[in-house]
Amino acid sequence: MSDPCEMCMYYQYDEEYDCYECGAGLDEDDMYRFLTGNAGECVYFRAGDEYQIVKHQM
């Protein structure tokens, strides 16, 4: 099964750091859970089709 973050519209590529990151504006506690893999279901997850994601990034 793939990472659910890859299907989220907040999953963005950061050219400066050459990696993907969450652009949902997580607070300190949410970021800790995200980085340690203990996030469970993400409350910020927003599924979007590829067209919405590309439009959001432009």
URPEPE-V385216 format. One record per residue. RES is the residue in three letters. SS is DSSP state (h for helix, s for strand, l for the rest). OMEGA is omega in whole degrees, -180 to 180 (NA if undefined). D_LAST is the distance of its C-alpha to the last C-alpha in Angstrom with 2 decimals. Layout:
res->(RES | RES)
ss->(SS | SS)
omega->(OMEGA | OMEGA)
d_last->(D_LAST | D_LAST)
This chain:
res->(MET | SER | ASP | PRO | CYS | GLU | MET | CYS | MET | TYR | TYR | GLN | TYR | ASP | GLU | GLU | TYR | ASP | CYS | TYR | GLU | CYS | GLY | ALA | GLY | LEU | ASP | GLU | ASP | ASP | MET | TYR | ARG | PHE | LEU | THR | GLY | ASN | ALA | GLY | GLU | CYS | VAL | TYR | PHE | ARG | ALA | GLY | ASP | GLU | TYR | GLN | ILE | VAL | LYS | HIS | GLN | MET)
ss->(l | l | l | h | h | h | h | s | l | l | s | s | s | s | l | l | l | l | s | s | s | s | l | l | l | l | l | h | h | h | h | h | h | h | h | h | l | l | l | l | l | l | l | l | l | l | s | l | l | h | h | h | h | h | h | h | h | l)
omega->(-178 | 179 | -180 | 179 | -179 | -180 | -176 | -179 | 178 | -180 | -171 | 178 | 178 | -177 | -179 | -179 | 177 | 178 | 176 | 179 | 178 | -180 | -176 | -180 | -179 | 174 | -174 | -179 | 178 | 179 | 178 | 179 | 179 | -177 | 180 | 178 | -179 | -174 | -175 | 176 | -178 | 180 | -179 | -176 | 176 | 179 | 178 | 176 | -175 | -179 | 177 | -179 | -180 | 179 | 179 | -177 | -178 | NA)
d_last->(28.39 | 24.86 | 23.27 | 21.93 | 19.14 | 17.60 | 17.25 | 15.78 | 12.32 | 12.98 | 13.72 | 11.25 | 11.99 | 13.29 | 13.83 | 16.58 | 18.61 | 17.70 | 17.58 | 15.89 | 16.36 | 16.36 | 14.05 | 16.33 | 18.38 | 21.56 | 24.82 | 27.34 | 29.26 | 26.34 | 24.99 | 28.54 | 28.84 | 25.51 | 26.57 | 30.10 | 29.15 | 31.04 | 28.22 | 29.50 | 27.31 | 24.18 | 24.16 | 20.41 | 19.62 | 17.43 | 17.52 | 14.84 | 14.81 | 12.56 | 10.87 | 10.13 | 8.91 | 6.44 | 5.39 | 5.62 | 3.82 | 0.00)
